[in-house]
């Protein structure tokens, strides 16, 4: 009888270890999924920026419209939803009336930048509702009219909230957590046009 109890105890400890491993695996898989989706969205956004780039007025390279650097254009920050549904249901199933439809109409470069920001925001929300996207620029010439002059470094950041698990502190990237109230992880893509 004692041998059976010892065997059951060992089996129970082993099963608890397997359950713990499954828990850690689920967290790791969710983080890997967010990271993969973020990489895809960042790559898509960089391709949109390259496609929208135009020659600089100074003739030194390519620039995108200043509207790309309006942060309220991303993540539906400038839009409101009356239905209370998910952001994808509210904004992406039908184009909001306040945004230009550049698929069916001729658009200026500023309108196209607004439309691109909307489409990238929809791609982020479709991938995972907790992802958010931003575009910043390390402008190398603040004296011209461009928000991001030719040859400047553009940085696309796709971020998502993260949690610590099993009482292990996560080492957080400072760049991902600037202006964030909760812990975030991110993928960044640097681009020079």
TORPA-4810 file (N, C-alpha, C, O; in nm, 3 decimals):
<nodes>
NODE_1_0.082_-0.120_0.000_0.000_0.000_0.000_0.087_0.127_0.000_0.054_0.225_-0.067_X
NODE_2_0.197_0.123_0.075_0.289_0.238_0.082_0.351_0.262_-0.055_0.369_0.376_-0.097_X
NODE_3_0.386_0.153_-0.126_0.445_0.167_-0.259_0.347_0.234_-0.355_0.388_0.314_-0.438_X
NODE_4_0.221_0.202_-0.346_0.118_0.262_-0.432_0.106_0.411_-0.401_0.095_0.492_-0.493_X
NODE_5_0.107_0.447_-0.272_0.098_0.588_-0.234_0.219_0.667_-0.282_0.205_0.779_-0.331_X
NODE_6_0.339_0.610_-0.271_0.460_0.676_-0.319_0.454_0.693_-0.471_0.491_0.798_-0.523_X
NODE_7_0.407_0.592_-0.541_0.393_0.598_-0.686_0.294_0.707_-0.726_0.319_0.784_-0.819_X
NODE_8_0.180_0.713_-0.656_0.080_0.816_-0.686_0.136_0.956_-0.658_0.108_1.050_-0.733_X
NODE_9_0.213_0.970_-0.551_0.273_1.099_-0.519_0.370_1.142_-0.629_0.367_1.258_-0.672_X
NODE_10_0.454_1.052_-0.675_0.551_1.083_-0.781_0.477_1.117_-0.911_0.514_1.211_-0.981_X
NODE_11_0.375_1.041_-0.942_0.294_1.067_-1.062_0.226_1.204_-1.054_0.219_1.276_-1.154_X
NODE_12_0.176_1.241_-0.937_0.110_1.370_-0.918_0.208_1.486_-0.938_0.176_1.585_-1.003_X
NODE_13_0.328_1.473_-0.881_0.431_1.576_-0.897_0.468_1.590_-1.044_0.486_1.701_-1.093_X
NODE_14_0.481_1.479_-1.114_0.512_1.482_-1.257_0.403_1.549_-1.338_0.432_1.628_-1.428_X
NODE_15_0.277_1.519_-1.307_0.165_1.580_-1.379_0.157_1.731_-1.352_0.122_1.808_-1.441_X
NODE_16_0.188_1.773_-1.228_0.191_1.916_-1.198_0.301_1.986_-1.278_0.283_2.099_-1.323_X
NODE_17_0.414_1.919_-1.295_0.522_1.976_-1.376_0.479_1.991_-1.522_0.510_2.091_-1.585_X
NODE_18_0.409_1.891_-1.574_0.361_1.899_-1.712_0.258_2.011_-1.726_0.260_2.084_-1.826_X
NODE_19_0.170_2.027_-1.628_0.070_2.135_-1.632_0.139_2.272_-1.629_0.099_2.364_-1.701_X
NODE_20_0.242_2.285_-1.547_0.317_2.411_-1.541_0.385_2.439_-1.675_0.388_2.553_-1.721_X
NODE_21_0.438_2.337_-1.736_0.502_2.351_-1.866_0.401_2.396_-1.972_0.434_2.479_-2.057_X
NODE_22_0.282_2.342_-1.968_0.176_2.383_-2.061_0.141_2.530_-2.041_0.120_2.603_-2.138_X
NODE_23_0.134_2.575_-1.917_0.102_2.713_-1.885_0.209_2.807_-1.942_0.176_2.907_-2.005_X
NODE_24_0.336_2.775_-1.919_0.446_2.856_-1.970_0.445_2.854_-2.123_0.470_2.957_-2.186_X
NODE_25_0.417_2.741_-2.181_0.411_2.728_-2.326_0.301_2.815_-2.386_0.320_2.877_-2.490_X
NODE_26_0.185_2.821_-2.320_0.075_2.903_-2.369_0.113_3.051_-2.367_0.083_3.123_-2.463_X
NODE_27_0.178_3.098_-2.261_0.224_3.237_-2.254_0.326_3.266_-2.363_0.320_3.369_-2.430_X
NODE_28_0.421_3.175_-2.381_0.525_3.195_-2.482_0.466_3.196_-2.622_0.508_3.275_-2.707_X
NODE_29_0.368_3.109_-2.648_0.304_3.105_-2.780_0.228_3.234_-2.808_0.232_3.285_-2.920_X
NODE_30_0.159_3.287_-2.708_0.085_3.412_-2.727_0.181_3.527_-2.756_0.154_3.610_-2.843_X
NODE_31_0.292_3.531_-2.686_0.391_3.636_-2.709_0.452_3.622_-2.849_0.472_3.721_-2.919_X
NODE_32_0.482_3.500_-2.888_0.539_3.476_-3.022_0.440_3.514_-3.132_0.479_3.566_-3.236_X
NODE_33_0.312_3.487_-3.109_0.209_3.523_-3.207_0.200_3.675_-3.222_0.195_3.726_-3.333_X
NODE_34_0.200_3.747_-3.109_0.197_3.893_-3.116_0.320_3.947_-3.190_0.309_4.038_-3.272_X
NODE_35_0.435_3.890_-3.161_0.559_3.935_-3.224_0.555_3.909_-3.375_0.595_3.996_-3.453_X
NODE_36_0.508_3.794_-3.417_0.499_3.761_-3.560_0.402_3.854_-3.632_0.431_3.903_-3.740_X
NODE_37_0.287_3.877_-3.570_0.189_3.966_-3.631_0.243_4.109_-3.639_0.219_4.180_-3.737_X
NODE_38_0.314_4.152_-3.536_0.370_4.287_-3.534_0.475_4.303_-3.644_0.480_4.408_-3.709_X
NODE_39_0.556_4.202_-3.666_0.657_4.208_-3.773_0.588_4.221_-3.909_0.631_4.301_-3.993_X
NODE_40_0.483_4.144_-3.930_0.412_4.151_-4.058_0.350_4.289_-4.081_0.358_4.343_-4.191_X
NODE_41_0.289_4.345_-3.978_0.226_4.478_-3.991_0.333_4.585_-4.015_0.314_4.672_-4.099_X
NODE_42_0.444_4.579_-3.942_0.552_4.677_-3.961_0.608_4.669_-4.103_0.636_4.772_-4.164_X
NODE_43_0.624_4.549_-4.154_0.675_4.532_-4.291_0.575_4.588_-4.392_0.615_4.654_-4.488_X
NODE_44_0.446_4.562_-4.371_0.343_4.614_-4.459_0.344_4.768_-4.458_0.334_4.831_-4.563_X
NODE_45_0.357_4.826_-4.340_0.359_4.971_-4.328_0.482_5.030_-4.398_0.471_5.134_-4.464_X
NODE_46_0.597_4.966_-4.384_0.718_5.017_-4.450_0.701_5.014_-4.602_0.748_5.104_-4.671_X
NODE_47_0.636_4.911_-4.654_0.612_4.904_-4.798_0.515_5.013_-4.842_0.531_5.069_-4.951_X
NODE_48_0.416_5.045_-4.759_0.323_5.155_-4.791_0.398_5.289_-4.794_0.374_5.372_-4.881_X
NODE_49_0.489_5.308_-4.698_0.567_5.432_-4.696_0.655_5.444_-4.821_0.665_5.551_-4.880_X
NODE_50_0.719_5.335_-4.859_0.803_5.339_-4.980_0.719_5.370_-5.104_0.763_5.444_-5.191_X
NODE_51_0.600_5.313_-5.111_0.513_5.336_-5.227_0.461_5.480_-5.231_0.440_5.534_-5.339_X
NODE_52_0.441_5.541_-5.115_0.387_5.678_-5.109_0.495_5.785_-5.116_0.463_5.903_-5.126_X
NODE_53_0.621_5.747_-5.112_0.730_5.845_-5.111_0.737_5.920_-5.244_0.716_5.864_-5.351_X
NODE_54_0.767_6.049_-5.232_0.780_6.137_-5.348_0.914_6.209_-5.339_0.972_6.219_-5.230_X
NODE_55_0.965_6.258_-5.451_1.091_6.334_-5.445_1.078_6.457_-5.356_0.976_6.526_-5.357_X
NODE_56_1.181_6.484_-5.281_1.185_6.600_-5.192_1.191_6.728_-5.274_1.245_6.729_-5.384_X
NODE_57_1.134_6.837_-5.220_1.140_6.967_-5.287_1.285_7.014_-5.300_1.318_7.093_-5.389_X
NODE_58_1.371_6.966_-5.210_1.512_7.003_-5.216_1.590_6.915_-5.313_1.705_6.944_-5.344_X
NODE_59_1.526_6.807_-5.362_1.589_6.720_-5.460_1.696_6.628_-5.405_1.778_6.577_-5.481_X
NODE_60_1.696_6.604_-5.274_1.801_6.523_-5.213_1.759_6.379_-5.186_1.841_6.300_-5.141_X
NODE_61_1.636_6.344_-5.212_1.589_6.209_-5.184_1.438_6.205_-5.181_1.372_6.288_-5.244_X
NODE_62_1.384_6.110_-5.108_1.240_6.090_-5.102_1.183_6.130_-4.966_1.250_6.117_-4.863_X
NODE_63_1.058_6.178_-4.967_0.987_6.212_-4.844_0.843_6.163_-4.857_0.794_6.141_-4.968_X
NODE_64_0.777_6.147_-4.744_0.634_6.117_-4.743_0.561_6.239_-4.688_0.621_6.326_-4.625_X
NODE_65_0.432_6.245_-4.713_0.352_6.360_-4.670_0.356_6.375_-4.518_0.365_6.276_-4.445_X
NODE_66_0.351_6.499_-4.471_0.355_6.528_-4.327_0.238_6.464_-4.252_0.249_6.441_-4.131_X
NODE_67_0.129_6.435_-4.319_0.011_6.376_-4.255_0.043_6.237_-4.197_-0.026_6.192_-4.105_X
NODE_68_0.145_6.169_-4.249_0.185_6.039_-4.195_0.233_6.050_-4.050_0.229_5.951_-3.977_X
NODE_69_0.278_6.168_-4.008_0.335_6.185_-3.875_0.237_6.244_-3.774_0.277_6.283_-3.665_X
NODE_70_0.109_6.250_-3.810_0.004_6.292_-3.716_-0.036_6.168_-3.638_-0.100_6.078_-3.693_X
NODE_71_0.000_6.162_-3.509_-0.021_6.040_-3.431_-0.168_6.006_-3.409_-0.201_5.890_-3.388_X
NODE_72_-0.256_6.106_-3.413_-0.399_6.078_-3.396_-0.459_6.006_-3.516_-0.574_5.962_-3.510_X
NODE_73_-0.384_5.992_-3.623_-0.433_5.923_-3.742_-0.429_5.771_-3.724_-0.495_5.698_-3.797_X
NODE_74_-0.351_5.723_-3.628_-0.332_5.579_-3.608_-0.417_5.527_-3.492_-0.453_5.601_-3.401_X
NODE_75_-0.447_5.400_-3.499_-0.519_5.328_-3.393_-0.657_5.390_-3.365_-0.707_5.382_-3.253_X
NODE_76_-0.716_5.450_-3.467_-0.850_5.508_-3.460_-0.863_5.613_-3.351_-0.972_5.633_-3.297_X
NODE_77_-0.753_5.681_-3.317_-0.754_5.781_-3.209_-0.847_5.897_-3.241_-0.905_5.956_-3.150_X
NODE_78_-0.861_5.932_-3.368_-0.945_6.045_-3.404_-1.089_6.007_-3.436_-1.167_6.092_-3.478_X
NODE_79_-1.125_5.880_-3.416_-1.259_5.833_-3.449_-1.332_5.789_-3.323_-1.268_5.754_-3.223_X
NODE_80_-1.464_5.790_-3.327_-1.542_5.740_-3.213_-1.642_5.638_-3.263_-1.685_5.642_-3.378_X
NODE_81_-1.677_5.546_-3.175_-1.767_5.436_-3.211_-1.889_5.438_-3.119_-1.874_5.433_-2.996_X
NODE_82_-2.007_5.445_-3.176_-2.129_5.448_-3.097_-2.178_5.310_-3.057_-2.248_5.295_-2.957_X
NODE_83_-2.141_5.207_-3.135_-2.197_5.073_-3.110_-2.132_5.002_-2.993_-2.191_4.909_-2.937_X
NODE_84_-2.013_5.043_-2.954_-1.946_4.978_-2.841_-1.881_4.846_-2.878_-1.835_4.774_-2.789_X
NODE_85_-1.877_4.811_-3.007_-1.815_4.687_-3.051_-1.663_4.698_-3.052_-1.607_4.798_-3.007_X
NODE_86_-1.599_4.595_-3.103_-1.453_4.597_-3.113_-1.411_4.703_-3.215_-1.491_4.740_-3.302_X
NODE_87_-1.288_4.753_-3.207_-1.244_4.853_-3.304_-1.256_4.804_-3.448_-1.289_4.881_-3.538_X
NODE_88_-1.230_4.676_-3.470_-1.242_4.623_-3.606_-1.386_4.632_-3.655_-1.411_4.673_-3.768_X
NODE_89_-1.481_4.593_-3.570_-1.623_4.600_-3.608_-1.669_4.744_-3.627_-1.747_4.773_-3.717_X
NODE_90_-1.620_4.833_-3.543_-1.662_4.973_-3.551_-1.609_5.044_-3.674_-1.683_5.119_-3.739_X
NODE_91_-1.482_5.024_-3.708_-1.418_5.108_-3.807_-1.377_5.039_-3.936_-1.367_5.104_-4.040_X
NODE_92_-1.353_4.908_-3.933_-1.291_4.843_-4.048_-1.389_4.772_-4.141_-1.356_4.745_-4.256_X
NODE_93_-1.508_4.740_-4.093_-1.605_4.672_-4.180_-1.661_4.768_-4.284_-1.701_4.725_-4.393_X
NODE_94_-1.665_4.895_-4.253_-1.705_5.000_-4.348_-1.618_5.121_-4.323_-1.587_5.154_-4.209_X
NODE_95_-1.580_5.188_-4.431_-1.495_5.306_-4.420_-1.571_5.419_-4.352_-1.679_5.456_-4.398_X
NODE_96_-1.518_5.475_-4.243_-1.585_5.589_-4.178_-1.600_5.707_-4.274_-1.514_5.731_-4.358_X
NODE_97_-1.709_5.778_-4.261_-1.740_5.889_-4.352_-1.637_6.001_-4.345_-1.619_6.074_-4.442_X
NODE_98_-1.569_6.016_-4.233_-1.473_6.125_-4.217_-1.340_6.100_-4.289_-1.256_6.189_-4.297_X
NODE_99_-1.321_5.979_-4.342_-1.196_5.945_-4.409_-1.214_5.941_-4.560_-1.319_5.900_-4.608_X
NODE_100_-1.112_5.982_-4.636_-1.122_5.976_-4.783_-1.113_5.832_-4.831_-1.041_5.750_-4.774_X
NODE_101_-1.187_5.801_-4.937_-1.183_5.668_-4.997_-1.087_5.673_-5.115_-1.126_5.710_-5.226_X
NODE_102_-0.964_5.636_-5.092_-0.861_5.644_-5.195_-0.859_5.521_-5.286_-0.780_5.516_-5.379_X
NODE_103_-0.943_5.423_-5.260_-0.953_5.308_-5.349_-1.042_5.340_-5.468_-1.020_5.288_-5.578_X
NODE_104_-1.141_5.424_-5.448_-1.235_5.455_-5.555_-1.222_5.597_-5.608_-1.271_5.626_-5.717_X
NODE_105_-1.157_5.686_-5.535_-1.147_5.827_-5.573_-1.001_5.868_-5.587_-0.911_5.801_-5.537_X
NODE_106_-0.981_5.979_-5.654_-0.849_6.040_-5.664_-0.821_6.112_-5.532_-0.907_6.185_-5.483_X
NODE_107_-0.705_6.093_-5.475_-0.673_6.154_-5.346_-0.544_6.235_-5.357_-0.455_6.203_-5.436_X
NODE_108_-0.536_6.338_-5.275_-0.410_6.413_-5.263_-0.315_6.329_-5.177_-0.356_6.229_-5.119_X
NODE_109_-0.189_6.371_-5.169_-0.093_6.294_-5.089_-0.130_6.298_-4.940_-0.107_6.201_-4.868_X
NODE_110_-0.187_6.410_-4.893_-0.230_6.418_-4.753_-0.349_6.326_-4.727_-0.354_6.260_-4.624_X
NODE_111_-0.444_6.322_-4.819_-0.559_6.232_-4.803_-0.514_6.087_-4.810_-0.565_6.002_-4.737_X
NODE_112_-0.418_6.059_-4.899_-0.369_5.921_-4.910_-0.297_5.880_-4.782_-0.305_5.764_-4.742_X
NODE_113_-0.227_5.973_-4.717_-0.162_5.943_-4.590_-0.265_5.910_-4.483_-0.245_5.818_-4.404_X
NODE_114_-0.377_5.984_-4.480_-0.485_5.953_-4.386_-0.542_5.815_-4.413_-0.565_5.737_-4.321_X
NODE_115_-0.564_5.785_-4.540_-0.620_5.655_-4.579_-0.523_5.543_-4.544_-0.566_5.438_-4.495_X
NODE_116_-0.393_5.563_-4.568_-0.293_5.463_-4.532_-0.292_5.438_-4.381_-0.285_5.323_-4.336_X
NODE_117_-0.299_5.545_-4.302_-0.301_5.530_-4.156_-0.422_5.449_-4.112_-0.412_5.365_-4.023_X
NODE_118_-0.536_5.473_-4.175_-0.657_5.397_-4.146_-0.638_5.249_-4.182_-0.671_5.161_-4.102_X
NODE_119_-0.585_5.222_-4.301_-0.568_5.083_-4.344_-0.466_5.009_-4.258_-0.486_4.891_-4.227_X
NODE_120_-0.359_5.076_-4.219_-0.260_5.013_-4.130_-0.324_4.985_-3.994_-0.300_4.880_-3.935_X
NODE_121_-0.404_5.078_-3.943_-0.473_5.058_-3.815_-0.567_4.939_-3.823_-0.578_4.862_-3.727_X
NODE_122_-0.636_4.923_-3.935_-0.724_4.807_-3.953_-0.643_4.678_-3.958_-0.686_4.576_-3.903_X
NODE_123_-0.527_4.680_-4.024_-0.441_4.561_-4.029_-0.394_4.522_-3.891_-0.388_4.404_-3.857_X
NODE_124_-0.359_4.623_-3.809_-0.314_4.597_-3.672_-0.428_4.536_-3.591_-0.408_4.437_-3.521_X
NODE_125_-0.547_4.596_-3.601_-0.663_4.549_-3.524_-0.706_4.411_-3.568_-0.748_4.329_-3.485_X
NODE_126_-0.698_4.383_-3.698_-0.735_4.250_-3.747_-0.636_4.145_-3.698_-0.675_4.032_-3.668_X
NODE_127_-0.508_4.182_-3.689_-0.407_4.087_-3.640_-0.429_4.056_-3.493_-0.428_3.939_-3.453_X
NODE_128_-0.448_4.158_-3.412_-0.474_4.141_-3.269_-0.522_4.274_-3.214_-0.457_4.377_-3.234_X
NODE_129_-0.636_4.275_-3.144_-0.691_4.402_-3.094_-0.599_4.476_-2.997_-0.613_4.597_-2.980_X
NODE_130_-0.507_4.407_-2.934_-0.421_4.473_-2.836_-0.299_4.540_-2.898_-0.227_4.612_-2.829_X
NODE_131_-0.273_4.518_-3.027_-0.159_4.581_-3.093_-0.189_4.728_-3.123_-0.304_4.765_-3.146_X
NODE_132_-0.086_4.810_-3.122_-0.099_4.950_-3.163_0.022_4.987_-3.248_0.131_4.932_-3.229_X
NODE_133_0.002_5.079_-3.341_0.109_5.117_-3.434_0.139_5.266_-3.421_0.049_5.345_-3.392_X
NODE_134_0.265_5.303_-3.442_0.302_5.444_-3.443_0.418_5.463_-3.541_0.493_5.370_-3.571_X
NODE_135_0.430_5.585_-3.590_0.538_5.622_-3.680_0.604_5.747_-3.625_0.536_5.845_-3.593_X
NODE_136_0.735_5.744_-3.614_0.809_5.862_-3.568_0.926_5.886_-3.663_0.958_5.803_-3.748_X
NODE_137_0.988_6.001_-3.646_1.097_6.038_-3.736_1.206_6.108_-3.657_1.178_6.192_-3.572_X
NODE_138_1.329_6.074_-3.686_1.445_6.144_-3.635_1.489_6.239_-3.746_1.578_6.207_-3.824_X
NODE_139_1.424_6.356_-3.752_1.441_6.450_-3.863_1.582_6.508_-3.863_1.630_6.560_-3.763_X
NODE_140_1.649_6.497_-3.978_1.786_6.548_-3.988_1.793_6.692_-4.039_1.902_6.748_-4.050_X
NODE_141_1.675_6.752_-4.070_1.674_6.891_-4.115_1.544_6.955_-4.068_1.441_6.943_-4.135_X
NODE_142_1.547_7.020_-3.956_1.426_7.080_-3.900_1.392_7.215_-3.964_1.289_7.273_-3.932_X
NODE_143_1.476_7.264_-4.054_1.452_7.394_-4.114_1.362_7.388_-4.238_1.311_7.491_-4.281_X
NODE_144_1.341_7.268_-4.295_1.255_7.260_-4.413_1.110_7.234_-4.371_1.081_7.218_-4.252_X
NODE_145_1.022_7.229_-4.467_0.878_7.214_-4.440_0.837_7.070_-4.414_0.724_7.046_-4.372_X
NODE_146_0.926_6.975_-4.438_0.892_6.833_-4.421_0.906_6.791_-4.275_1.004_6.825_-4.209_X
NODE_147_0.807_6.716_-4.226_0.817_6.662_-4.089_0.931_6.563_-4.078_0.992_6.549_-3.972_X
NODE_148_0.959_6.496_-4.188_1.069_6.400_-4.191_1.144_6.421_-4.322_1.100_6.373_-4.427_X
NODE_149_1.253_6.491_-4.316_1.330_6.528_-4.436_1.391_6.406_-4.503_1.403_6.299_-4.443_X
NODE_150_1.428_6.425_-4.628_1.493_6.318_-4.704_1.619_6.272_-4.631_1.697_6.353_-4.582_X
NODE_151_1.637_6.142_-4.624_1.753_6.085_-4.556_1.736_6.068_-4.407_1.827_6.019_-4.340_X
NODE_152_1.621_6.108_-4.352_1.595_6.093_-4.208_1.552_5.950_-4.177_1.504_5.878_-4.264_X
NODE_153_1.570_5.912_-4.053_1.533_5.778_-4.010_1.387_5.777_-3.964_1.350_5.851_-3.873_X
NODE_154_1.305_5.694_-4.028_1.166_5.672_-3.988_1.165_5.549_-3.898_1.237_5.453_-3.923_X
NODE_155_1.085_5.551_-3.794_1.075_5.435_-3.708_0.928_5.395_-3.694_0.846_5.472_-3.646_X
NODE_156_0.898_5.274_-3.737_0.766_5.215_-3.722_0.771_5.129_-3.597_0.860_5.045_-3.582_X
NODE_157_0.675_5.151_-3.508_0.669_5.071_-3.386_0.532_5.008_-3.373_0.429_5.076_-3.382_X
NODE_158_0.530_4.878_-3.353_0.407_4.806_-3.325_0.423_4.749_-3.184_0.512_4.668_-3.159_X
NODE_159_0.336_4.792_-3.093_0.349_4.756_-2.951_0.225_4.681_-2.903_0.118_4.691_-2.962_X
NODE_160_0.242_4.606_-2.793_0.131_4.534_-2.730_0.160_4.519_-2.581_0.276_4.512_-2.541_X
NODE_161_0.054_4.514_-2.499_0.075_4.498_-2.354_0.121_4.356_-2.321_0.080_4.260_-2.386_X
NODE_162_0.205_4.346_-2.219_0.257_4.216_-2.176_0.237_4.200_-2.025_0.218_4.298_-1.953_X
NODE_163_0.242_4.077_-1.981_0.230_4.045_-1.838_0.349_3.962_-1.796_0.406_3.887_-1.876_X
NODE_164_0.388_3.976_-1.671_0.489_3.887_-1.614_0.417_3.762_-1.566_0.302_3.769_-1.523_X
NODE_165_0.483_3.648_-1.573_0.421_3.524_-1.531_0.517_3.444_-1.445_0.639_3.457_-1.456_X
NODE_166_0.460_3.363_-1.362_0.532_3.279_-1.266_0.631_3.360_-1.183_0.743_3.316_-1.159_X
NODE_167_0.587_3.478_-1.140_0.666_3.565_-1.053_0.805_3.597_-1.110_0.898_3.624_-1.034_X
NODE_168_0.818_3.592_-1.242_0.945_3.629_-1.305_0.929_3.768_-1.365_0.837_3.794_-1.443_X
NODE_169_1.018_3.855_-1.329_1.014_3.990_-1.381_1.063_3.991_-1.525_1.167_3.934_-1.557_X
NODE_170_0.988_4.055_-1.608_1.023_4.070_-1.748_1.119_4.188_-1.763_1.099_4.291_-1.700_X
NODE_171_1.221_4.174_-1.843_1.310_4.286_-1.873_1.245_4.363_-1.986_1.232_4.312_-2.098_X
NODE_172_1.203_4.485_-1.957_1.127_4.564_-2.053_1.218_4.655_-2.134_1.314_4.713_-2.082_X
NODE_173_1.187_4.667_-2.260_1.257_4.758_-2.349_1.207_4.899_-2.320_1.087_4.925_-2.328_X
NODE_174_1.296_4.989_-2.285_1.260_5.127_-2.250_1.190_5.195_-2.367_1.095_5.271_-2.346_X
NODE_175_1.234_5.168_-2.487_1.177_5.229_-2.607_1.029_5.191_-2.624_0.949_5.272_-2.670_X
NODE_176_0.994_5.069_-2.587_0.856_5.023_-2.600_0.765_5.082_-2.494_0.643_5.084_-2.511_X
NODE_177_0.821_5.128_-2.385_0.741_5.170_-2.271_0.738_5.320_-2.247_0.689_5.365_-2.143_X
NODE_178_0.790_5.398_-2.341_0.782_5.543_-2.329_0.635_5.584_-2.339_0.566_5.543_-2.432_X
NODE_179_0.590_5.663_-2.246_0.450_5.712_-2.242_0.347_5.601_-2.227_0.233_5.618_-2.272_X
NODE_180_0.383_5.489_-2.166_0.289_5.379_-2.143_0.264_5.365_-1.993_0.355_5.378_-1.912_X
NODE_181_0.138_5.339_-1.959_0.106_5.322_-1.817_0.124_5.178_-1.771_0.143_5.153_-1.652_X
NODE_182_0.116_5.082_-1.863_0.139_4.941_-1.829_0.253_4.888_-1.916_0.290_4.950_-2.016_X
NODE_183_0.308_4.774_-1.878_0.423_4.717_-1.949_0.386_4.678_-2.092_0.280_4.619_-2.116_X
NODE_184_0.473_4.713_-2.186_0.454_4.681_-2.326_0.581_4.618_-2.383_0.691_4.641_-2.334_X
NODE_185_0.562_4.540_-2.486_0.671_4.491_-2.569_0.644_4.544_-2.709_0.532_4.586_-2.738_X
NODE_186_0.744_4.544_-2.795_0.722_4.601_-2.927_0.819_4.543_-3.029_0.918_4.478_-2.997_X
NODE_187_0.785_4.571_-3.153_0.872_4.545_-3.266_0.893_4.680_-3.334_0.797_4.752_-3.360_X
NODE_188_1.018_4.714_-3.363_1.045_4.839_-3.433_1.112_4.807_-3.566_1.187_4.710_-3.578_X
NODE_189_1.084_4.889_-3.663_1.146_4.876_-3.793_1.194_5.015_-3.834_1.115_5.109_-3.843_X
NODE_190_1.323_5.027_-3.858_1.379_5.155_-3.900_1.389_5.157_-4.052_1.422_5.058_-4.116_X
NODE_191_1.358_5.274_-4.107_1.349_5.288_-4.251_1.403_5.425_-4.291_1.370_5.526_-4.227_X
NODE_192_1.484_5.430_-4.393_1.532_5.557_-4.449_1.491_5.559_-4.595_1.524_5.468_-4.671_X
NODE_193_1.419_5.664_-4.632_1.373_5.676_-4.771_1.474_5.752_-4.854_1.453_5.773_-4.974_X
</nodes>
